[in-house]
Amino acid sequence: MKLQRVECHSGYKANERPLRFKLDDRNFDVKVLLDQWYGINYIYFKVRADDDNIYILKYDEHKDEWSLEFFKAKEKT
């Protein structure tokens, strides 16, 4: 699923890590970057958002495009 917008921290390179993203007309702040890994022309970010759910976001460096690859809802207690 293509994300509507992703705001990133840009340090030594552009789109270094996501800070917030918009999905289905709702904005989410990234609370914690849990993991990050690289593929060919891709960077994956596993994040916990301010709704306490887990998201895996993929950045396609070649197309300069973000997508949602995985979602896991917060466990209910």
Summary of the structure (lengths in Angstrom):
residues: 77
radius of gyration: 12.0
end to end distance: 28.7
largest distance: 41.3
contacts: 193
relative contact order: 0.22
helix: 0%
strand: 65%
